Amino acid sequence: MPDYPQVTPIKSKPLRMGIFQRALVREFVGNGLLVFSVLLGIIVISQLIRLLGEAVNGKVAVDGVLALLGFSAMNYLPVLLSISLFTSILLTISRCYRDSEMVVWFSSGIGLTRWIQPVLWYAVPVIGLIALLSLVLTPWALLKADEYKNKLESRDDVAVATPGMFRESKQADRIYFVENVDANSNRISNIFVQSQQGKKFSTMVAKQALQQTSPNGERFLVLLNGTRYEGIPGRRDYNIVEFERYSMRIDSVPVKRSEPQMRMMTTLVLWEKPTSWNLSEIHWRFGLPISALILALLSIPLSYVNPRAGRSLNLVLALVLYMLYSNLISVSNTWVGQSKVPAQIGMWGIHILMLTITVLMFYRRLMLFSKQRILAQILAHIKGWRK
C-alpha cells in the first residue's frame, strides 16, 4: 500500500488572517456595489416613469421631477442597502464553496466561525449607513418632498404653464396654452386663454404677453396685440374685440400646510409621543439595521454549497428566508399599530426568532464539518493500520 502522508491542520497566523480578510472584504464590496447599482437603477427608472406620467397629467410640475426623484430614491436606500449586503455576502461565500476555496481555508485552520470577523468588517459600516438613513435621513427626505410638492402646487397658473400643452387652471375656470416662454425677459409668445363666466365663454389670443406685479403685490398677465371673442356657444351674437393691451389678474394660491404624516416625523418626536402607530414606525426604523445585521450573519451558513446537489438550492433557501423575515416584520409592525400585540414583543420577537435560526444553522454546519473531520481522521488511522 502506498504511504499517504498524514495532513495536520495549519494554525492560522495574523498575517494569513489579514490576507484572508482583505481578499474577502474586497470581493464583498465589489459584489455589493454591483447588486446595489442594479437595484438602484431599477428603482430610479420605475420612479422616473411614474413621476413623468404624473407630470404629463398635470399632477406634478415638470421642473420638479428631478428633485422629487431624488427624495423618492432616498426613501428606498435602506432596503436596497440591506438586500445588497445580504446578497453580496451570500454570493461571495457561495463562490468560495463552488471553487473549492473553502477547503483550502478550512485546511489552514480557519473554521466557519472565523468568517464572522471579515463579514462584520464589511457589514458594520453598511449597517451604520442604513441606521442613519432609516432613523434620520429618510424621514427628512419624505418631509422635504411633501413640502416641495406643496410649494410646486401653490405656484400660479402661468408659472406652471408648459409650452406646447393645454393646461387648466387650479380653479378650473381657465385654460391656458403658450407656445414659448422666455425665462430671461419674462415674456410669453403666442398665448391662448379661454375662461368661462356663467354661460358665456371668453377666448383671447395674443401674439405676446408678459407678467407684471403691481405695487400692492398683485400679479397680472398682460396680453399684447391680441383679439378677444366673447359669447354663448351656439349663438351668433359673439363680441369680437381687438386690443393692444389687456390685463388679467393672476390668482395667487396659498401654500398648503398639511400635518406631517407619521413617516415624516423625526424619530425623537415619535419617541416623545408613544402611540401604537408611532411605536410601530419606530419598530420599522430600528428593524432595518437590526435585520441587516442578522441577515449578514445568516448568509454565512446559508452560503454552503453541496457539490453533489444543485448549486442554486442555497440561493432559493436564502430568498425564502429573506421574504419570510421581511413579511414577518411588516405583519408584526401592523399588529403593533393595531395594538394586537405588545410593542416589546412585536419589536423584538421576530428578530430574536431569526437570530435563533442563525445560531441553529451555524451549529448544524459546525457539526457537519466536525463529523467530516472525524471521518477523515478515522480513514487516516485505517490506512495506518493497513500499513
C-alpha positions as CSV (number, residue, x, y, z in Angstrom):
1,M,0.0,0.0,0.0
2,P,1.3,3.5,-0.8
3,D,2.4,5.6,2.1
4,Y,-0.1,8.5,2.4
5,P,1.2,11.4,4.5
6,Q,-1.0,12.5,7.3
7,V,-2.2,16.1,6.9
8,T,-2.4,18.1,10.0
9,P,-4.2,21.5,10.1
10,I,-2.0,24.5,10.0
11,K,-2.6,27.1,12.7
12,S,-3.6,30.4,11.2
13,K,-1.3,33.3,11.8
14,P,-2.1,37.0,11.9
15,L,-0.6,37.6,8.5
16,R,-2.7,34.9,6.9
17,M,-5.8,36.2,8.6
18,G,-5.1,39.7,7.3
19,I,-4.8,38.4,3.8
20,F,-7.9,36.4,4.3
21,Q,-9.9,39.4,5.5
22,R,-8.7,41.8,2.8
23,A,-9.4,39.3,0.0
24,L,-13.0,38.7,1.3
25,V,-13.8,42.4,2.0
26,R,-12.7,43.4,-1.5
27,E,-14.9,40.8,-3.0
28,F,-17.8,41.7,-0.7
29,V,-17.5,45.3,-1.7
30,G,-17.3,44.5,-5.4
31,N,-20.4,42.3,-5.4
32,G,-22.3,44.7,-3.1
33,L,-21.7,47.7,-5.4
34,L,-22.8,45.7,-8.4
35,V,-26.0,44.5,-6.8
36,F,-26.8,47.9,-5.3
37,S,-26.2,49.6,-8.7
38,V,-28.6,47.3,-10.4
39,L,-31.3,47.6,-7.8
40,L,-30.9,51.4,-7.6
41,G,-31.2,51.6,-11.4
42,I,-34.4,49.7,-11.4
43,I,-35.9,51.9,-8.6
44,V,-34.8,55.1,-10.3
45,I,-36.2,54.1,-13.7
46,S,-39.6,53.0,-12.2
47,Q,-39.9,56.1,-10.1
48,L,-38.9,58.3,-13.1
49,I,-41.6,56.7,-15.2
50,R,-44.2,57.3,-12.5
51,L,-43.2,61.0,-12.0
52,L,-43.2,61.7,-15.7
53,G,-46.6,60.2,-16.0
54,E,-47.9,62.5,-13.2
55,A,-46.2,65.4,-14.9
56,V,-47.9,64.7,-18.2
57,N,-51.3,64.5,-16.4
58,G,-50.5,67.8,-14.7
59,K,-50.2,66.4,-11.1
60,V,-46.5,67.3,-10.8
61,A,-44.6,70.2,-12.3
62,V,-42.1,69.2,-14.9
63,D,-39.3,71.2,-13.3
64,G,-39.8,69.4,-10.0
65,V,-39.4,65.8,-11.4
66,L,-35.7,65.5,-10.7
67,A,-35.9,66.8,-7.1
68,L,-38.9,64.6,-6.3
69,L,-37.0,61.7,-7.9
70,G,-34.0,62.3,-5.5
71,F,-36.3,62.4,-2.4
72,S,-38.1,59.3,-3.5
73,A,-34.9,57.3,-4.2
74,M,-33.6,58.2,-0.7
75,N,-36.7,56.5,0.8
76,Y,-35.7,53.2,-0.8
77,L,-32.0,53.3,0.1
78,P,-32.1,51.5,3.5
79,V,-34.0,48.5,2.0
80,L,-31.7,48.4,-1.1
81,L,-28.6,48.5,1.1
82,S,-29.9,45.7,3.2
83,I,-30.6,43.5,0.2
84,S,-27.2,44.3,-1.3
85,L,-25.4,43.5,1.9
86,F,-27.2,40.1,2.3
87,T,-26.8,39.2,-1.4
88,S,-23.1,40.2,-1.7
89,I,-22.0,38.1,1.3
90,L,-24.1,35.2,0.0
91,L,-22.7,35.3,-3.5
92,T,-19.1,35.6,-2.3
93,I,-19.1,32.7,0.1
94,S,-21.1,30.5,-2.3
95,R,-18.4,31.1,-4.9
96,C,-15.8,30.1,-2.4
97,Y,-17.6,26.8,-1.9
98,R,-18.0,26.2,-5.6
99,D,-14.4,27.0,-6.4
100,S,-13.2,24.7,-3.5
101,E,-11.5,27.7,-1.8
102,M,-13.4,26.8,1.4
103,V,-11.4,23.5,1.5
104,V,-8.2,25.5,1.5
105,W,-9.3,27.8,4.2
106,F,-10.6,25.0,6.4
107,S,-7.4,23.0,6.0
108,S,-5.5,26.1,7.0
109,G,-7.3,26.1,10.3
110,I,-9.9,28.8,9.5
111,G,-13.2,27.4,10.6
112,L,-16.7,28.7,9.8
113,T,-16.9,31.0,12.8
114,R,-13.8,32.7,11.7
115,W,-15.8,34.1,8.7
116,I,-17.8,36.3,11.1
117,Q,-15.0,38.8,11.6
118,P,-14.4,39.7,7.9
119,V,-18.2,39.7,7.4
120,L,-18.6,42.2,10.3
121,W,-15.7,44.3,8.9
122,Y,-17.7,44.7,5.8
123,A,-21.2,44.8,7.2
124,V,-20.8,47.2,10.2
125,P,-20.2,50.4,8.1
126,V,-23.1,49.5,5.8
127,I,-25.4,48.8,8.8
128,G,-24.3,52.2,10.2
129,L,-25.3,53.9,7.0
130,I,-28.7,52.0,7.0
131,A,-29.3,53.2,10.5
132,L,-28.5,56.8,9.6
133,L,-30.8,56.7,6.6
134,S,-33.6,54.9,8.4
135,L,-33.6,57.0,11.6
136,V,-32.7,60.4,10.3
137,L,-32.4,61.0,6.5
138,T,-35.4,59.1,5.2
139,P,-38.0,60.9,7.4
140,W,-36.3,64.2,6.5
141,A,-36.4,63.4,2.8
142,L,-40.1,62.5,2.9
143,L,-40.9,65.7,4.8
144,K,-38.9,67.8,2.3
145,A,-40.5,66.0,-0.7
146,D,-44.0,66.8,0.7
147,E,-43.1,70.5,1.3
148,Y,-41.5,70.8,-2.1
149,K,-44.6,69.2,-3.8
150,N,-46.9,71.6,-1.9
151,K,-44.7,74.5,-3.0
152,L,-45.0,73.5,-6.6
153,E,-48.7,73.2,-6.3
154,S,-49.0,76.6,-4.9
155,R,-47.5,78.3,-7.9
156,D,-49.8,80.4,-10.1
157,D,-51.2,79.1,-13.4
158,V,-48.9,81.0,-15.7
159,A,-45.8,79.9,-13.8
160,V,-46.6,76.2,-14.3
161,A,-47.8,76.5,-17.9
162,T,-45.8,74.2,-20.1
163,P,-45.0,75.4,-23.7
164,G,-46.9,73.4,-26.3
165,M,-49.5,72.0,-23.9
166,F,-53.0,73.0,-22.8
167,R,-53.3,73.4,-19.1
168,E,-56.3,74.0,-16.9
169,S,-56.2,76.5,-14.0
170,K,-56.5,75.3,-10.4
171,Q,-59.9,77.0,-10.1
172,A,-61.0,75.1,-13.3
173,D,-62.3,78.3,-14.9
174,R,-59.5,79.0,-17.4
175,I,-57.5,77.1,-19.9
176,Y,-54.0,78.3,-21.0
177,F,-51.9,77.5,-24.0
178,V,-48.5,79.1,-24.6
179,E,-46.1,78.4,-27.5
180,N,-42.9,79.7,-26.0
181,V,-41.7,81.2,-22.7
182,D,-38.6,83.4,-22.4
183,A,-37.4,83.0,-18.9
184,N,-34.9,85.9,-19.1
185,S,-37.3,88.6,-20.2
186,N,-40.4,87.0,-18.6
187,R,-42.2,87.3,-21.9
188,I,-44.6,84.8,-23.5
189,S,-45.2,84.4,-27.2
190,N,-48.4,83.2,-28.9
191,I,-50.7,82.7,-25.9
192,F,-54.3,81.3,-25.9
193,V,-56.6,81.9,-22.8
194,Q,-60.2,80.6,-22.5
195,S,-62.3,81.5,-19.5
196,Q,-65.9,80.9,-18.5
197,Q,-68.3,83.2,-16.6
198,G,-71.7,81.6,-16.3
199,K,-72.8,80.5,-19.7
200,K,-70.5,82.9,-21.5
201,F,-67.2,81.8,-22.8
202,S,-64.3,84.3,-23.4
203,T,-61.4,83.4,-25.7
204,M,-58.3,85.6,-26.1
205,V,-55.5,85.1,-28.5
206,A,-52.4,87.3,-28.4
207,K,-49.0,87.3,-30.1
208,Q,-47.2,88.3,-26.9
209,A,-47.8,88.5,-23.2
210,L,-45.8,89.4,-20.1
211,Q,-46.2,89.2,-16.3
212,Q,-46.3,92.3,-14.1
213,T,-46.6,92.9,-10.4
214,S,-48.5,95.9,-9.0
215,P,-47.2,97.9,-6.0
216,N,-49.7,96.1,-3.7
217,G,-48.2,92.8,-4.7
218,E,-50.9,91.6,-7.1
219,R,-49.7,89.9,-10.2
220,F,-51.2,90.4,-13.7
221,L,-50.8,88.7,-17.1
222,V,-50.7,91.4,-19.7
223,L,-51.7,90.4,-23.2
224,L,-50.3,92.5,-26.1
225,N,-51.7,92.9,-29.6
226,G,-54.5,90.3,-29.4
227,T,-58.2,89.6,-30.0
228,R,-61.0,88.6,-27.7
229,Y,-64.0,86.6,-28.6
230,E,-66.9,86.5,-26.1
231,G,-70.3,84.9,-26.3
232,I,-72.5,81.9,-25.7
233,P,-71.8,78.7,-27.7
234,G,-74.5,78.0,-30.3
235,R,-75.4,81.7,-30.7
236,R,-74.2,84.1,-33.4
237,D,-74.0,87.3,-31.3
238,Y,-70.3,87.0,-30.4
239,N,-68.4,90.1,-29.5
240,I,-65.0,90.4,-31.2
241,V,-62.7,93.0,-29.8
242,E,-59.1,93.7,-30.9
243,F,-56.9,95.2,-28.2
244,E,-53.3,96.4,-27.8
245,R,-53.1,95.7,-24.1
246,Y,-55.3,93.6,-21.9
247,S,-54.6,92.8,-18.2
248,M,-55.8,89.7,-16.4
249,R,-55.2,89.2,-12.7
250,I,-53.4,86.0,-11.7
251,D,-55.0,84.5,-8.6
252,S,-52.4,83.5,-6.0
253,V,-52.6,80.1,-4.5
254,P,-51.8,79.8,-0.8
255,V,-49.1,77.3,0.2
256,K,-50.6,74.1,1.6
257,R,-49.7,73.4,5.2
258,S,-50.7,69.9,5.9
259,E,-49.9,68.0,9.1
260,P,-46.8,65.8,8.7
261,Q,-47.6,62.2,8.4
262,M,-46.1,59.6,10.7
263,R,-43.4,58.5,8.3
264,M,-42.2,62.2,8.0
265,M,-41.8,62.7,11.8
266,T,-38.4,62.6,13.3
267,T,-37.6,59.6,15.5
268,L,-37.3,61.8,18.6
269,V,-40.8,63.2,18.0
270,L,-42.2,59.6,17.6
271,W,-40.5,58.6,20.8
272,E,-41.9,61.5,22.7
273,K,-45.5,60.6,21.5
274,P,-45.6,56.8,22.1
275,T,-48.9,55.9,20.5
276,S,-49.4,52.5,19.0
277,W,-48.8,53.6,15.4
278,N,-45.8,55.7,16.4
279,L,-44.3,52.7,18.1
280,S,-44.9,50.7,15.0
281,E,-43.0,53.3,13.0
282,I,-40.1,53.2,15.5
283,H,-40.2,49.4,15.2
284,W,-39.8,49.6,11.4
285,R,-36.9,52.2,11.6
286,F,-34.9,50.3,14.1
287,G,-35.8,47.0,12.5
288,L,-34.0,47.8,9.3
289,P,-30.4,47.9,10.7
290,I,-31.1,45.1,13.1
291,S,-32.4,42.8,10.3
292,A,-29.4,43.8,8.1
293,L,-27.0,42.6,10.8
294,I,-28.9,39.3,11.4
295,L,-29.1,38.7,7.6
296,A,-25.4,39.4,7.2
297,L,-24.6,36.7,9.8
298,L,-27.3,34.3,8.4
299,S,-25.7,34.5,5.0
300,I,-22.6,32.7,6.3
301,P,-24.2,29.3,7.0
302,L,-26.7,29.8,4.1
303,S,-23.8,30.1,1.6
304,Y,-22.9,26.4,1.9
305,V,-23.0,24.7,-1.5
306,N,-23.1,20.9,-1.8
307,P,-21.2,19.9,-5.0
308,R,-23.5,16.9,-5.4
309,A,-26.7,19.0,-5.1
310,G,-28.0,21.9,-7.1
311,R,-25.8,25.0,-6.9
312,S,-28.8,27.3,-6.7
313,L,-30.5,25.5,-3.8
314,N,-28.9,27.7,-1.2
315,L,-30.0,30.8,-3.1
316,V,-33.6,29.6,-3.2
317,L,-33.5,28.9,0.6
318,A,-31.9,32.4,1.2
319,L,-34.7,34.1,-0.9
320,V,-37.4,32.2,1.0
321,L,-35.9,33.2,4.4
322,Y,-35.5,36.8,3.4
323,M,-39.1,37.1,2.1
324,L,-40.3,35.4,5.3
325,Y,-38.3,37.7,7.5
326,S,-39.4,40.8,5.7
327,N,-43.1,39.8,5.7
328,L,-43.0,38.9,9.4
329,I,-41.5,42.4,10.2
330,S,-44.3,44.1,8.2
331,V,-47.0,41.9,9.8
332,S,-45.7,42.5,13.4
333,N,-45.4,46.2,12.6
334,T,-49.1,46.3,11.6
335,W,-50.1,44.3,14.7
336,V,-48.2,46.7,17.0
337,G,-50.0,49.7,15.3
338,Q,-53.4,48.0,15.8
339,S,-52.5,47.1,19.4
340,K,-52.9,43.4,18.8
341,V,-49.6,42.5,20.3
342,P,-47.4,44.4,22.9
343,A,-44.8,46.7,21.4
344,Q,-41.9,44.9,23.1
345,I,-42.9,41.5,21.6
346,G,-43.7,43.0,18.2
347,M,-40.4,44.9,18.2
348,W,-38.0,42.2,19.3
349,G,-39.8,38.9,18.8
350,I,-39.2,38.5,15.1
351,H,-35.5,39.5,15.4
352,I,-34.9,37.0,18.3
353,L,-36.5,34.3,16.2
354,M,-34.3,34.9,13.2
355,L,-31.2,35.2,15.4
356,T,-32.1,31.8,16.9
357,I,-32.4,30.3,13.4
358,T,-29.0,31.8,12.6
359,V,-27.4,30.2,15.6
360,L,-29.0,26.8,14.9
361,M,-27.8,26.9,11.3
362,F,-24.2,27.7,12.5
363,Y,-24.5,24.8,14.9
364,R,-25.7,22.5,12.1
365,R,-22.9,23.4,9.8
366,L,-20.2,23.2,12.5
367,M,-21.5,19.7,13.5
368,L,-21.4,18.7,9.8
369,F,-17.8,19.8,9.4
370,S,-16.8,18.2,12.7
371,K,-18.2,14.8,11.5
372,Q,-16.3,15.2,8.3
373,R,-13.1,15.8,10.1
374,I,-13.7,12.9,12.4
375,L,-14.4,10.6,9.4
376,A,-11.2,11.8,7.8
377,Q,-9.1,11.0,10.9
378,I,-10.7,7.5,11.1
379,L,-9.8,6.9,7.5
380,A,-6.2,8.0,8.1
381,H,-6.0,5.6,11.1
382,I,-7.3,2.8,9.0
383,K,-4.7,3.5,6.3
384,G,-2.0,3.5,9.1
385,W,-3.2,0.1,10.4
386,R,-3.1,-1.5,6.9
387,K,0.5,-0.3,6.5
